[in-house]
Amino acid sequence: MTIVVSLPAEDKTEWWCQMLRDLLPDWRVYPIDKVTDPDAVTYAVVWRPATGAMRSFRNLKAIVSVGAGIDHVLADEQLPLHVPIIRTVGTDLTQRMKEYVALHVLRHHREMPRIEANQARQQWEQIVVPPATQRRVGVMGLGNLGAAAADLLKQIGFEVHGWSRSQKQLQGIKCCAGDEGLRAFLDGTEILVCLLPLTESTRGILNADTFNRLKPGASVINAARGPHLVESDLVEALDSGQIAGATLDVFPVEPLPRSHPFWTNPKITITPHVASLIDAPTGSKIVARNIKTFEETGTVTDIADAKRGY
Ligand SMILES: NC(=O)c1ccc[n+]([C@@H]2O[C@H](COP(=O)([O-])OP(=O)(O)OC[C@H]3O[C@@H](n4cnc5c(N)ncnc54)[C@H](OP(=O)(O)O)[C@@H]3O)[C@@H](O)[C@H]2O)c1
């Protein structure tokens, strides 16, 4: 029983290997570049594995994504698609995302970017904003993270609408589904939160058509994946005022290059992919538990559907 760990940072890989060895003392755990017998490898714990890396392990039983998304695994064109992909999700991850979404929705709702800009000019301007009950927030994606964030926003008092692929029934949240429900969901939304997985159907979904459906002066928060956003469409919408401000946590290239114009756009708040980072001590426990359960039973609850893309 051998686990291979493949993470972009060498120190993180070492750390994860040690943690998994402590949690699974009967298993052999190696960083990917230290594997001498690829046929012995049965589980791969990965974040953005190199193209073709998984194919070299012919006896893989499962690939474990160190995170909720699996787009970084599916990006490998040579991925052995018959191997199940296990997502790493849990209450800590959900809690962190709820905090992030609440923080940034409230920030836009209470016009904090304008107040901060006023402070820089030593300008005293009292802005009266409507109460949350009169502010419509739309959450795209009602999975683990989206449903939890939508529920918290509802508890704060916002009028919350949600959108997913299949129809949901969530108390106090107006749910729309599928392509046919998208228009009704977007029309009149004032703060749009993206918590969709990145798939071929959702790539570029934050585009001019979407922005033009929102209430003029709306705000956009993308805490999902960078390629959900068409960057030039956002810049145009910000310039025209159709979108008043955006908070972006994720980017097609991370770290966001220093030369990227988003850094200096006063209408954009950038956070460095921190909305909901998995913390290694908790994450490794979830990963170890999932591997153990999969080995014993042949399944776990958090298996992604590679065909569906999430
Ligand atoms: N920024 C960060 O720090 C961070 C951290 C963790 C995760 N993320 C991102 O957040 C994403 C969501 O995570 P999750 O755990 O909530 O995912 P999830 O449980 O798989 O939920 C995905 C949701 O999106 C909906 N969806 C998928 N494709 C759709 C489509 N074409 N049209 C409409 N709705 C669609 C699904 O609909 P159904 O319910 O009908 O299937 C589901 O409600 C991850 O994939 C990852 O990219 C970011």
The ligand as a Gaussian input file, in Angstrom:
#p B3LYP/6-31G(d) Opt

LIG

0 1
 N      -11.120000      30.156000      -3.567000
 C      -10.963000      29.129000      -2.752000
 O      -10.217000      29.205000      -1.776000
 C      -11.738000      27.859000      -3.019000
 C      -11.743000      26.872000      -2.030000
 C      -12.484000      25.713000      -2.250000
 C      -13.196000      25.571000      -3.427000
 N      -13.162000      26.543000      -4.375000
 C      -13.940000      26.387000      -5.615000
 O      -15.324000      26.270000      -5.274000
 C      -15.910000      25.305000      -6.144000
 C      -17.206000      24.798000      -5.559000
 O      -16.945000      23.918000      -4.469000
 P      -18.088000      22.988000      -3.832000
 O      -17.422000      22.070000      -2.899000
 O      -19.220000      23.824000      -3.346000
 O      -18.568000      22.201000      -5.132000
 P      -19.783000      21.183000      -5.289000
 O      -20.217000      20.699000      -3.943000
 O      -19.395000      20.204000      -6.327000
 O      -20.975000      22.094000      -5.854000
 C      -20.964000      22.642000      -7.139000
 C      -22.277000      23.373000      -7.365000
 O      -22.227000      24.007000      -8.650000
 C      -23.368000      23.608000      -9.413000
 N      -23.039000      23.540000     -10.836000
 C      -22.101000      22.806000     -11.467000
 N      -22.138000      22.983000     -12.790000
 C      -23.164000      23.853000     -13.012000
 C      -23.717000      24.419000     -14.184000
 N      -23.252000      24.146000     -15.410000
 N      -24.765000      25.263000     -14.045000
 C      -25.271000      25.564000     -12.817000
 N      -24.784000      25.050000     -11.665000
 C      -23.740000      24.210000     -11.765000
 C      -23.729000      22.242000      -8.884000
 O      -25.069000      21.945000      -9.229000
 P      -25.777000      20.558000      -8.733000
 O      -25.955000      20.734000      -7.242000
 O      -27.050000      20.529000      -9.435000
 O      -24.817000      19.461000      -9.070000
 C      -23.485000      22.435000      -7.387000
 O      -24.596000      23.059000      -6.778000
 C      -14.811000      24.265000      -6.306000
 O      -15.001000      23.521000      -7.485000
 C      -13.555000      25.106000      -6.366000
 O      -13.234000      25.432000      -7.677000
 C      -12.445000      27.682000      -4.180000

